Amino acid sequence: PSDRVFALATAGIARPLLPVDQPRNHRMAGLVAASRSADGIATLSTALLDADEAVAAVAVVLLETSVDPKATAALMDALKAANPDRQANLLEALANRGDASALPAIAPLISGTNVPVRIAALRAIGLLGGPDAVAMLVPAAQSPGDLTAATARESLVRLRGDAAAAALRAGASTGDAASRAFHLSLLASRADPAVRDLLFQAAGDASPQVRRVGWAALADQPAAADYPRILGLLAAATEPADIAGAEKAAFKAGSLIENAAARVQPVAAAIQAAPPAAAASLARLLGLFGGPEAIVPLREAAARDATRDAAVRALCAWNGPEVIDDLQTLATTSANTTHKALALRGLQRLAAKDKTPLDARLRILREMPKVTQDPALLEAAEQTRKTLDPSARLESAMPSGFALAAYLDCGTAETQAGRKGGATLMLTQGQAYSFPAPETTPASVATVAFGTTVSFKLEGLVPGRRYYFGFSWWDADSGGRRQSIRMSGGAKPQWVTVLPATEPLAYLAGKPTWAQALLPVEATAADGGIVNVEFVKEAGPNAVVSEAWLLEET
């Protein structure tokens, strides 16, 4: 009874507000009240065709959200008499209601002449349809140049339910190549896990069109578990399009495998028996994967005729210093002028990359005369070396008859320098720190090793040969530092102070700055070719050392 009273009350409120001579906002408010009355659906149905577009739009929204099942029928009836603009709104409302009973009224509109209405109808079918909708949507989706084709395809992808998926799978397995490829692409877009076997079947199909879709789908939806299967197909492929598609899919799937050996070893094994074109693709994969596990099989591939070009190109595009020797050899000995040029370009690229370790960059630049005689390239390499190499500025202050044997930038992770079998320099005690510094200050000076004591060990010194120990230091934060230097020979130090307490700075134009100095090292005093050097804090927070180097008599 209370509901009945409420319905009568709302009807009473609505009735005087609805006539066409009432203001628009009154009429819209009347529709809201009428929607709660006993004859609300009938009132809203009439309003769907009202001359006032705004009033009709309110009626559409109220019926779309109504819980009364009769609202669907009201919207369907209005479709027959509504103009195209209103038909599109009505179709959207029916789609949003989610009531599949509206499909018989919607289906005919997908073949009409009004594009917005056709698009709205296709979208509605995608939301409401089942397996029968596949047959309705496929022709529209396959119409070339049709403005509604994309919407039809979206609706096919959107269709839900096992029966709809089964209908699409059936279409991917039967019919001509174009039809199978189309259905397969739909299944791939739906990300249906049940179609993996279909995708692999497609990758081996007799039709190039179907194979192309299969490979593209396997690459777009990679799975680590597919990797061995994809590699097997790639190793047996002979057509360029198949090789390209399989290579992309293999890279995507292999990249999901965390264990580098598990990723690379199957590729290296497959190269051996693969046809030439497929073997070249597998060599490219090694280059794409990179890492220490790939370098050896890639070098082996570079030595074989069938895979040489692909492997050389991969080596020339490598991102690590492991290939410096390979590229230098290629640049100097290869009979292939393209490979020589690519190798030289690869060396230049590695030398220019910030991520390449500094010692590797400097090696490339120093050894550039081995690989080219081009004056412009050599001059550019030397200028770059002088810019990058902190030790390059030491050359102008180097005593005659001496050469740099070892250099350490003390604020970096590097703690040892020098040639194997020759004199070496090692930082044995000190923590790293970087001072804020002007751009004009070398980065190697602003980074320091610090501590109460900063210690170094010189090894491999030859008795009778002269050496200098060089260093730079800087009281960059004006901490009032004073520090001394002492040396000793052998494993059991007996210290001798070689520089008393001194401020670690110099003065330039009356302003304090960093300083560098050389101290002679008596190799004859070394025990077993070893000399220890210590920087000792005498005042201030700690002792600091920016750089250390060892000069050896030539």
C-alpha positions as CSV (number, residue, x, y, z in Angstrom):
1,P,0.0,0.0,0.0
2,S,2.8,2.5,0.8
3,D,4.4,1.8,-2.6
4,R,1.1,2.3,-4.3
5,V,0.6,5.6,-2.4
6,F,4.1,6.7,-3.5
7,A,3.4,5.8,-7.1
8,L,0.1,7.8,-7.1
9,A,1.8,10.7,-5.5
10,T,4.6,10.8,-8.0
11,A,2.1,10.5,-10.8
12,G,0.2,13.4,-9.3
13,I,3.4,15.5,-9.1
14,A,4.4,14.6,-12.7
15,R,1.1,15.2,-14.5
16,P,1.0,19.0,-14.4
17,L,4.7,19.2,-15.3
18,L,4.6,17.2,-18.5
19,P,2.6,19.1,-21.1
20,V,4.5,20.6,-24.0
21,D,3.6,24.2,-22.9
22,Q,5.6,23.8,-19.7
23,P,9.2,25.0,-19.4
24,R,11.8,22.4,-20.4
25,N,13.3,22.0,-17.0
26,H,9.8,21.5,-15.5
27,R,9.1,18.8,-18.1
28,M,12.4,17.0,-17.4
29,A,11.7,17.1,-13.7
30,G,8.2,15.7,-14.4
31,L,9.8,12.7,-16.3
32,V,12.0,12.0,-13.3
33,A,8.9,11.9,-11.1
34,A,6.9,9.9,-13.6
35,S,9.6,7.3,-13.7
36,R,8.6,6.3,-10.2
37,S,4.9,6.1,-11.0
38,A,2.9,3.1,-11.9
39,D,2.6,4.1,-15.6
40,G,6.2,5.5,-15.7
41,I,7.4,3.2,-18.6
42,A,4.5,4.3,-20.8
43,T,5.1,8.0,-20.0
44,L,8.8,7.7,-20.7
45,S,8.1,5.7,-23.9
46,T,6.0,8.6,-25.2
47,A,8.8,11.1,-24.3
48,L,11.4,9.1,-26.3
49,L,9.9,10.7,-29.5
50,D,9.3,14.2,-28.0
51,A,10.0,17.1,-30.2
52,D,12.4,18.5,-27.6
53,E,15.7,16.7,-27.9
54,A,16.6,17.4,-24.3
55,V,13.4,16.0,-22.9
56,A,13.8,12.9,-25.1
57,A,17.4,12.5,-23.9
58,V,16.2,12.4,-20.3
59,A,13.7,9.8,-21.1
60,V,16.5,7.6,-22.7
61,V,18.7,7.9,-19.6
62,L,15.8,7.0,-17.2
63,L,14.8,4.0,-19.3
64,E,18.5,2.9,-19.6
65,T,18.8,2.8,-15.8
66,S,15.3,1.4,-15.1
67,V,15.1,-1.9,-13.3
68,D,11.8,-2.6,-15.0
69,P,12.3,-5.3,-17.8
70,K,9.7,-3.4,-19.9
71,A,12.1,-0.6,-20.4
72,T,14.0,-2.7,-22.9
73,A,10.9,-3.2,-25.0
74,A,10.1,0.6,-24.8
75,L,13.6,1.4,-26.2
76,M,13.2,-1.2,-28.9
77,D,9.9,0.1,-30.0
78,A,11.2,3.7,-30.3
79,L,14.0,2.5,-32.6
80,K,11.5,1.9,-35.4
81,A,10.2,5.5,-35.4
82,A,13.2,7.5,-34.2
83,N,15.4,9.7,-36.4
84,P,19.0,8.5,-36.9
85,D,20.4,10.8,-34.2
86,R,18.0,9.4,-31.6
87,Q,18.5,5.8,-32.9
88,A,22.2,6.1,-32.0
89,N,21.3,7.2,-28.5
90,L,18.7,4.5,-28.1
91,L,21.2,1.8,-29.3
92,E,23.7,3.0,-26.7
93,A,21.1,2.8,-24.0
94,L,20.1,-0.8,-25.0
95,A,23.8,-1.8,-25.1
96,N,24.3,-0.4,-21.6
97,R,21.3,-2.2,-20.2
98,G,22.9,-5.5,-21.1
99,D,19.6,-7.1,-22.1
100,A,20.3,-9.6,-25.0
101,S,16.6,-9.7,-25.8
102,A,17.1,-6.4,-27.7
103,L,19.3,-8.1,-30.3
104,P,16.5,-8.8,-32.8
105,A,15.7,-5.0,-33.0
106,I,19.4,-4.0,-33.2
107,A,20.7,-6.5,-35.8
108,P,18.9,-5.0,-38.9
109,L,20.5,-1.6,-38.2
110,I,24.1,-2.8,-38.9
111,S,23.3,-2.8,-42.6
112,G,21.7,0.6,-42.8
113,T,23.0,3.7,-44.6
114,N,23.6,6.0,-41.6
115,V,27.2,5.5,-40.3
116,P,26.7,6.6,-36.7
117,V,23.7,4.3,-36.3
118,R,25.6,1.4,-37.8
119,I,28.5,2.0,-35.5
120,A,26.2,2.2,-32.4
121,A,24.5,-1.0,-33.6
122,L,27.8,-2.9,-34.0
123,R,29.0,-1.8,-30.6
124,A,25.7,-2.9,-29.0
125,I,26.0,-6.4,-30.6
126,G,29.6,-6.7,-29.3
127,L,28.3,-6.1,-25.8
128,L,25.1,-8.2,-26.0
129,G,25.8,-10.8,-28.6
130,G,26.8,-14.5,-28.3
131,P,28.0,-17.0,-30.8
132,D,25.4,-16.0,-33.4
133,A,26.8,-12.5,-33.4
134,V,30.0,-13.8,-35.0
135,A,28.2,-14.4,-38.3
136,M,26.6,-10.9,-38.1
137,L,29.8,-9.0,-37.4
138,V,32.4,-10.8,-39.6
139,P,31.1,-9.5,-43.0
140,A,31.1,-5.9,-41.6
141,A,34.6,-6.3,-40.2
142,Q,35.9,-7.6,-43.5
143,S,34.6,-4.8,-45.6
144,P,37.6,-2.9,-46.9
145,G,37.3,0.8,-46.8
146,D,34.1,0.7,-44.7
147,L,34.1,3.3,-41.9
148,T,32.4,0.8,-39.6
149,A,34.8,-2.1,-40.2
150,A,37.0,-1.2,-37.2
151,T,34.0,-1.0,-34.9
152,A,32.9,-4.4,-36.1
153,R,36.3,-5.9,-35.5
154,E,36.3,-4.3,-32.0
155,S,33.0,-5.9,-31.3
156,L,34.2,-9.3,-32.4
157,V,37.1,-9.0,-30.0
158,R,34.8,-7.9,-27.3
159,L,32.3,-10.8,-27.6
160,R,32.4,-12.9,-24.4
161,G,31.6,-16.5,-23.7
162,D,33.0,-19.9,-24.6
163,A,30.5,-20.4,-27.4
164,A,31.6,-17.1,-29.1
165,A,35.3,-18.1,-28.7
166,A,34.6,-21.5,-30.2
167,A,32.8,-19.9,-33.2
168,L,35.9,-17.8,-33.8
169,R,38.2,-20.8,-33.5
170,A,36.2,-22.7,-36.0
171,G,36.5,-19.8,-38.4
172,A,40.3,-19.9,-37.9
173,S,40.4,-23.6,-38.8
174,T,38.2,-23.6,-41.9
175,G,37.7,-21.6,-45.1
176,D,40.1,-19.8,-47.4
177,A,43.4,-18.3,-46.3
178,A,42.1,-14.8,-46.0
179,S,39.2,-15.9,-43.7
180,R,41.4,-18.1,-41.6
181,A,44.0,-15.3,-41.2
182,F,41.2,-12.9,-40.2
183,H,39.7,-15.1,-37.6
184,L,43.1,-15.9,-36.3
185,S,44.0,-12.2,-35.9
186,L,40.7,-11.8,-33.9
187,L,41.6,-14.6,-31.6
188,A,45.1,-13.2,-31.1
189,S,43.6,-9.8,-30.2
190,R,41.3,-11.4,-27.7
191,A,44.4,-12.8,-25.9
192,D,42.7,-16.2,-25.7
193,P,45.1,-18.7,-24.0
194,A,43.3,-21.5,-25.6
195,V,44.6,-20.6,-29.1
196,R,48.4,-21.2,-28.6
197,D,48.2,-24.4,-30.6
198,L,46.3,-22.7,-33.3
199,L,48.9,-20.0,-33.5
200,F,51.7,-22.6,-33.9
201,Q,49.6,-24.4,-36.5
202,A,49.2,-21.1,-38.3
203,A,53.0,-20.5,-38.2
204,G,53.4,-23.7,-40.2
205,D,50.4,-23.1,-42.5
206,A,50.7,-23.5,-46.3
207,S,49.5,-19.9,-46.7
208,P,52.0,-17.1,-46.2
209,Q,49.1,-14.8,-45.1
210,V,48.2,-17.2,-42.3
211,R,51.8,-17.7,-41.3
212,R,52.4,-14.0,-41.1
213,V,49.4,-13.6,-38.7
214,G,50.5,-16.6,-36.6
215,W,54.1,-15.2,-36.1
216,A,52.9,-11.7,-35.4
217,A,50.5,-13.1,-32.7
218,L,53.3,-15.2,-31.1
219,A,55.5,-12.2,-30.9
220,D,52.8,-9.9,-29.5
221,Q,51.9,-12.4,-26.8
222,P,55.2,-14.0,-25.9
223,A,55.6,-16.8,-23.4
224,A,58.8,-18.3,-22.1
225,A,57.4,-21.8,-22.4
226,D,57.0,-21.3,-26.2
227,Y,60.8,-20.6,-26.7
228,P,62.0,-24.1,-27.6
229,R,59.1,-24.6,-30.0
230,I,59.7,-21.2,-31.7
231,L,63.4,-21.9,-32.0
232,G,62.7,-25.3,-33.6
233,L,60.5,-23.6,-36.2
234,L,63.0,-20.8,-36.8
235,A,65.9,-23.3,-37.3
236,A,63.9,-25.1,-40.0
237,A,62.5,-22.0,-41.8
238,T,63.6,-21.1,-45.3
239,E,61.2,-18.2,-46.4
240,P,62.5,-14.7,-45.5
241,A,59.1,-13.6,-44.1
242,D,58.9,-16.7,-41.9
243,I,62.4,-16.2,-40.6
244,A,61.8,-12.6,-39.8
245,G,58.5,-13.4,-37.9
246,A,60.1,-16.3,-36.1
247,E,63.2,-14.3,-35.1
248,K,61.0,-11.6,-33.5
249,A,58.9,-14.1,-31.7
250,A,62.0,-16.0,-30.5
251,F,63.5,-12.8,-29.2
252,K,60.3,-11.8,-27.3
253,A,59.9,-15.2,-25.8
254,G,63.6,-15.7,-25.0
255,S,63.8,-12.3,-23.3
256,L,61.4,-13.6,-20.7
257,I,63.8,-16.3,-19.6
258,E,65.9,-15.0,-16.7
259,N,68.7,-17.6,-17.0
260,A,71.0,-16.3,-19.7
261,A,72.5,-19.7,-20.4
262,A,69.1,-21.2,-20.9
263,R,68.4,-18.4,-23.3
264,V,71.6,-18.6,-25.3
265,Q,72.6,-22.3,-25.4
266,P,69.6,-23.5,-27.5
267,V,70.4,-20.8,-30.1
268,A,74.1,-21.8,-30.3
269,A,73.1,-25.4,-30.7
270,A,70.5,-24.7,-33.3
271,I,72.9,-22.7,-35.5
272,Q,74.9,-25.8,-36.3
273,A,72.2,-27.6,-38.4
274,A,70.1,-24.7,-39.6
275,P,69.8,-23.7,-43.2
276,P,72.0,-20.7,-44.1
277,A,69.3,-18.0,-43.8
278,A,67.9,-19.4,-40.6
279,A,71.4,-19.8,-39.2
280,A,72.1,-16.1,-39.9
281,S,68.9,-15.2,-38.0
282,L,70.0,-17.3,-35.1
283,A,73.3,-15.5,-35.1
284,R,71.4,-12.2,-35.0
285,L,69.5,-13.5,-32.0
286,L,72.8,-14.0,-30.1
287,G,73.7,-10.4,-30.8
288,L,70.3,-9.2,-29.6
289,F,70.5,-11.2,-26.4
290,G,74.1,-10.2,-25.7
291,G,75.9,-11.0,-22.5
292,P,79.0,-13.1,-21.8
293,E,77.2,-16.3,-22.6
294,A,76.6,-15.2,-26.2
295,I,80.0,-13.8,-27.2
296,V,81.8,-17.2,-27.7
297,P,79.1,-18.7,-30.0
298,L,78.8,-15.4,-31.8
299,R,82.6,-15.5,-32.5
300,E,82.2,-19.0,-33.8
301,A,79.4,-17.9,-36.1
302,A,81.6,-15.1,-37.4
303,A,84.1,-17.8,-38.5
304,R,81.5,-19.7,-40.6
305,D,80.6,-18.7,-44.2
306,A,76.8,-19.0,-43.7
307,T,76.6,-16.9,-40.6
308,R,79.6,-14.6,-41.0
309,D,77.8,-11.5,-42.2
310,A,75.1,-11.6,-39.5
311,A,77.6,-12.5,-36.7
312,V,80.0,-9.7,-37.7
313,R,77.2,-7.2,-37.8
314,A,76.1,-8.4,-34.4
315,L,79.7,-8.0,-33.0
316,C,79.9,-4.5,-34.5
317,A,76.6,-3.6,-32.7
318,W,77.7,-5.1,-29.4
319,N,77.4,-2.8,-26.4
320,G,80.3,-4.0,-24.3
321,P,84.1,-3.8,-24.3
322,E,84.4,-7.6,-24.8
323,V,84.5,-7.1,-28.5
324,I,87.3,-4.5,-28.8
325,D,89.8,-7.1,-30.0
326,D,87.3,-8.6,-32.4
327,L,86.5,-5.2,-33.9
328,Q,90.2,-4.2,-34.2
329,T,90.9,-7.4,-36.0
330,L,88.0,-7.0,-38.3
331,A,88.9,-3.4,-39.0
332,T,92.5,-4.3,-40.0
333,T,92.3,-7.8,-41.6
334,S,88.8,-8.3,-43.0
335,A,88.6,-8.7,-46.8
336,N,85.1,-7.3,-46.7
337,T,85.2,-3.5,-46.9
338,T,81.7,-3.2,-45.4
339,H,82.8,-5.3,-42.4
340,K,85.9,-3.2,-42.0
341,A,83.8,0.0,-42.0
342,L,81.2,-1.5,-39.5
343,A,84.0,-2.5,-37.2
344,L,85.6,0.9,-37.2
345,R,82.1,2.4,-36.6
346,G,81.6,0.0,-33.7
347,L,84.8,1.0,-32.1
348,Q,83.9,4.7,-32.4
349,R,80.5,4.0,-30.9
350,L,81.9,2.1,-27.9
351,A,84.5,4.9,-27.3
352,A,81.7,7.5,-27.4
353,K,79.3,5.6,-25.0
354,D,79.2,6.9,-21.4
355,K,78.3,3.3,-20.3
356,T,81.5,1.9,-21.7
357,P,84.1,1.6,-18.9
358,L,86.6,4.5,-19.0
359,D,89.6,2.2,-19.4
360,A,88.0,0.5,-22.4
361,R,87.2,3.9,-24.0
362,L,90.7,5.1,-23.5
363,R,92.2,1.9,-24.9
364,I,90.1,2.3,-28.1
365,L,91.2,5.9,-28.5
366,R,94.8,5.2,-27.8
367,E,94.9,2.3,-30.3
368,M,92.9,4.0,-33.1
369,P,96.1,4.3,-35.2
370,K,96.0,0.5,-35.4
371,V,92.7,0.5,-37.3
372,T,92.7,3.7,-39.4
373,Q,95.1,6.1,-41.0
374,D,92.4,8.7,-41.6
375,P,93.9,12.0,-40.2
376,A,90.6,13.4,-39.2
377,L,89.6,10.3,-37.3
378,L,92.9,10.1,-35.6
379,E,92.9,13.8,-34.6
380,A,89.3,13.4,-33.2
381,A,90.3,10.3,-31.3
382,E,93.3,12.0,-29.7
383,Q,91.3,15.1,-28.7
384,T,88.6,12.9,-27.2
385,R,91.2,10.9,-25.3
386,K,92.7,14.0,-23.8
387,T,89.3,15.1,-22.7
388,L,88.4,11.8,-21.2
389,D,91.7,10.7,-19.7
390,P,92.5,12.3,-16.4
391,S,96.1,11.3,-16.8
392,A,96.4,13.1,-20.1
393,R,97.0,16.5,-18.4
394,L,100.0,14.9,-16.6
395,E,101.9,14.5,-19.8
396,S,102.9,18.1,-20.0
397,A,104.4,18.0,-16.5
398,M,106.1,14.6,-16.9
399,P,109.9,14.6,-16.5
400,S,111.9,13.8,-19.6
401,G,112.7,10.1,-19.9
402,F,109.8,8.9,-17.8
403,A,106.5,7.3,-18.8
404,L,103.2,6.8,-17.0
405,A,103.2,3.3,-15.5
406,A,100.0,3.4,-13.5
407,Y,97.2,5.9,-12.7
408,L,94.4,5.9,-10.1
409,D,91.4,8.2,-9.8
410,C,91.0,7.7,-6.0
411,G,87.4,8.5,-5.7
412,T,86.2,5.7,-8.0
413,A,85.6,2.0,-7.6
414,E,89.0,1.3,-9.2
415,T,91.7,0.5,-6.7
416,Q,94.5,-1.0,-8.7
417,A,96.3,0.1,-11.9
418,G,99.3,-0.9,-13.9
419,R,100.4,-3.5,-16.5
420,K,100.5,-7.2,-15.7
421,G,104.1,-8.1,-15.1
422,G,105.1,-4.5,-14.6
423,A,105.0,-1.8,-11.9
424,T,101.5,-1.5,-10.3
425,L,99.8,0.9,-7.9
426,M,97.1,-0.1,-5.4
427,L,94.9,1.9,-3.0
428,T,94.9,-0.2,0.1
429,Q,93.1,2.1,2.6
430,G,90.7,5.0,2.1
431,Q,87.0,5.7,1.5
432,A,85.5,7.3,-1.6
433,Y,83.8,10.7,-1.6
434,S,82.9,13.4,-4.1
435,F,83.2,17.1,-3.4
436,P,80.9,19.6,-5.1
437,A,83.1,21.4,-7.5
438,P,83.0,24.0,-10.3
439,E,82.7,22.6,-13.9
440,T,86.3,23.9,-14.5
441,T,87.6,21.5,-11.9
442,P,88.6,18.0,-13.3
443,A,86.2,15.4,-12.0
444,S,89.1,13.2,-11.0
445,V,90.2,16.0,-8.6
446,A,86.8,16.5,-7.0
447,T,86.5,12.7,-6.2
448,V,88.8,11.7,-3.3
449,A,89.9,8.8,-1.1
450,F,89.8,10.0,2.5
451,G,90.5,8.7,6.0
452,T,92.8,9.2,9.0
453,T,95.3,7.5,6.8
454,V,95.1,7.0,3.0
455,S,97.5,4.2,2.0
456,F,99.0,3.0,-1.3
457,K,101.2,0.1,-2.2
458,L,103.7,0.2,-5.2
459,E,104.7,-3.2,-6.4
460,G,106.9,-4.6,-9.2
461,L,109.6,-1.9,-8.9
462,V,112.9,-2.8,-10.5
463,P,116.1,-2.0,-8.5
464,G,118.2,0.6,-10.2
465,R,115.3,2.1,-12.1
466,R,114.1,5.5,-11.1
467,Y,110.4,6.2,-10.3
468,Y,108.3,9.1,-9.2
469,F,105.1,8.9,-7.1
470,G,102.7,11.6,-8.2
471,F,99.5,12.8,-6.5
472,S,96.9,15.5,-6.4
473,W,95.0,16.7,-3.3
474,W,92.6,19.4,-2.4
475,D,91.1,20.8,0.8
476,A,88.0,21.4,-1.2
477,D,85.7,22.2,1.7
478,S,88.2,24.5,3.5
479,G,88.4,22.1,6.3
480,G,91.8,23.3,7.6
481,R,93.5,20.1,6.6
482,R,97.2,19.5,7.0
483,Q,98.6,16.2,6.1
484,S,102.0,14.5,5.8
485,I,103.3,11.8,3.5
486,R,105.6,8.9,4.5
487,M,107.1,6.0,2.7
488,S,108.6,2.6,3.6
489,G,109.9,-0.5,1.8
490,G,108.8,-4.1,2.1
491,A,106.1,-5.9,4.0
492,K,107.2,-4.7,7.4
493,P,107.1,-0.9,7.1
494,Q,109.8,1.3,8.7
495,W,108.3,4.7,7.9
496,V,110.2,7.7,6.7
497,T,108.5,11.1,6.4
498,V,109.1,12.4,2.9
499,L,106.8,15.4,3.2
500,P,106.0,17.1,6.5
501,A,102.6,18.5,7.5
502,T,101.4,20.5,4.5
503,E,98.1,22.1,3.4
504,P,96.6,20.0,0.6
505,L,96.1,22.9,-1.8
506,A,97.7,25.5,-4.0
507,Y,96.8,29.1,-4.8
508,L,95.8,30.5,-8.2
509,A,95.2,34.2,-8.5
510,G,95.2,34.4,-4.8
511,K,92.5,31.8,-4.4
512,P,93.0,28.3,-3.0
513,T,92.7,25.4,-5.5
514,W,93.9,21.8,-5.9
515,A,97.5,20.9,-6.2
516,Q,99.6,18.2,-7.6
517,A,103.2,17.1,-6.9
518,L,105.8,14.4,-7.6
519,L,108.0,12.6,-5.1
520,P,111.0,10.5,-6.0
521,V,110.8,6.8,-5.1
522,E,114.0,5.0,-4.3
523,A,113.5,1.5,-5.8
524,T,116.8,0.4,-4.3
525,A,115.2,0.9,-0.9
526,A,112.3,-1.3,-1.8
527,D,112.0,-4.7,-0.2
528,G,110.9,-7.2,-2.8
529,G,110.0,-4.5,-5.2
530,I,107.4,-3.0,-2.8
531,V,107.1,0.6,-1.5
532,N,104.3,1.7,0.8
533,V,103.0,5.3,0.7
534,E,100.8,6.8,3.4
535,F,99.0,10.2,3.6
536,V,98.5,10.9,7.3
537,K,96.1,13.4,8.8
538,E,97.9,16.0,10.9
539,A,95.1,18.6,11.2
540,G,91.5,18.9,10.1
541,P,88.8,16.2,9.7
542,N,90.8,13.7,7.6
543,A,93.5,13.3,5.0
544,V,92.4,13.4,1.3
545,V,93.9,12.2,-1.9
546,S,92.4,12.9,-5.3
547,E,94.7,11.1,-7.7
548,A,97.8,8.9,-7.5
549,W,100.1,7.9,-10.3
550,L,103.5,6.2,-10.8
551,L,106.1,7.4,-13.3
552,E,108.7,4.9,-14.5
553,E,112.1,5.6,-16.1
554,T,112.1,4.6,-19.8
